[in-house]
Amino acid sequence: MVGLPRNTEVADQFDLLADLMELEGADTFRVIAYRRAATRMRETSGSIAQLALDGKAKELSGIGKTIEEKIVQIVEKGEIEALTKKKAGVPPEVVLFMRLPGLGPKTAARIWRELDVTTLDELKAAAEGQRLRGLTGLGAKSEEKILKALAFQAQNVDAGDRRLLGEGLPAVQAVVATLRDHPAAVAVSEAGSVRRRKETFRDLDIIATASDPAELTTYFTQLKWVVDVAAHGDTKATVVSNDGLRFDLRVVPPESFGNLLQHFTGSKDHNVAMREDAVRRGLSISEYGVTTVETGEVFQSADEDAVYEFLGYQPVPPELRENAGELEAARRGELPALVELGDVRGDLHTHTHWSADGKNTLEEMVQAAAERGYEYYAITDHSHYLREGRLHAQLEEIERVRERFPKLRILSGVEANIRASGEVDVADEDLALLDWVVASVHQAPDNRPTERVLEAMQNPYVDCIGHLTGRRIGKRPPRDVDVERVIEAALASGTFLEINGQPDRLDLRDVHARAAKEAGLKLVLTSDGHQLRAQSYVELAVAQARRGWLTKDDVLNTRTWKQVEKLRKKRP
């Protein structure tokens, strides 16, 4: 399999082909087909290139014979033939215009063709020179948004090799489980930034002990999804998966496994602060042990918690290791008991095929929720897909599905759009029919992002504000929302804020979640799941909550539904 293009590389070509076709104004159906195929390729565990060569790629949903042939072209020629032809007619950076907020393919094409703007630098100059407003549909606000987006992009140029936690966490958990099953493995754990549940990562770190380290590292390099072995020794190995993820395995002495796990989990700031404090106490910390300077005695432990306890700390959960006051709290024994995934009783922001971007039926989503053991589950499809009688039709379906799942409280709900005025786009008489209402800003940012949210919270039927800042990690900066004012208003109005578990949102971010906790506001942990597998995004929301120091009591949906109803705002 070595030498074949990775799944992500194949998918990237299909996405680029779709982009170029959009610029040309091609048939929407074909564009969507290529994008869906690219998504399917990224989700495939085996090599999509090998499947295509074997004639089996077309057996996957969304990939037909024509797309399979194009995959073979990539293997044999390095690139899809149609892509090569289309690239010849479009300046390379024009495609990047489409990645900016508010610039769709038609507008990007007009900027290129009518203004002869072909690079991001030229686009910036055109916006600064107020040339874009000469095109119909573009104005001063459009130029301002483009300049902000370009500035955000420039600040995140080093983020290109970073991946989302939601991509890496399930992957590293699967690899850890596989290594633990090997006869030579004694202890195996994830480490690094993913263990701290940071929102992005570069590499996936794994620490292990083994009865035969060389046997374990060799096994690691020969796993079926490995497409490149970047390094391989008796105690270390680095491999790259078919979807471009880089895994680093280090097999360490069993007697210092706890010391090394603590060291390689980090963060750097946490470790530096811990070492400086140790020096003041006559100790010296290395990754292999803690030395008492006066006697030369070295403390080593296979247990990470024992390392913290030897240093006089309460064991510090990985998510808190950011040098944000956790060591001082641990010295006093005052670290909080953080919320856990098992504490969550229900998901209060989910979608079904009633939303155009939903992938599964209402009944399928409910079935999966029941299998997760939830006590309640809210259906909150997008309001703009529930017009012209569709909201009432969905309510009828929910009533029918309730009969099939008597042990699960199925909550009728909606994710309503917050208009520029601060009003939500669903009439109060319809909101009154629903069990749970999420209100979110989906339109492009404006010059009053805080005020529109504050006004929406005054609606007596709005229970929760969704993805408050609207950020898309690495792609779109957060809106300039005054989070402190929103938290105060949420407390005053009885409205909740969510931590949205979508991997590219994780909104509220950790520092804002901690601010909400300290103000006494309870948060809602949601998946915002649009398909079955996305229901697991609740785990990412929990991780974000833990990074924000939240306990079970700080989270609304760790309570029974009756308890939730007592805490929510009173309806008319």
Beta strands, then each sheet from edge to edge (+ up, - down):
strand 1: 163-164
strand 2: 185-191
strand 3: 200-201
strand 4: 204-210
strand 5: 226-232
strand 6: 236-241
strand 7: 246-251
strand 8: 283-286
strand 9: 289-292
strand 10: 298-299
strand 11: 346-347
strand 12: 376-379
strand 13: 409-417
strand 14: 436-440
strand 15: 464-465
strand 16: 496-500
strand 17: 523-526
sheet 1: 1+ 3-
sheet 2: 2+ 4- 7- 6+ 5-
sheet 3: 8+ 9- 10+
sheet 4: 11+ 12+ 13+ 14+ 15+ 16+ 17+
end
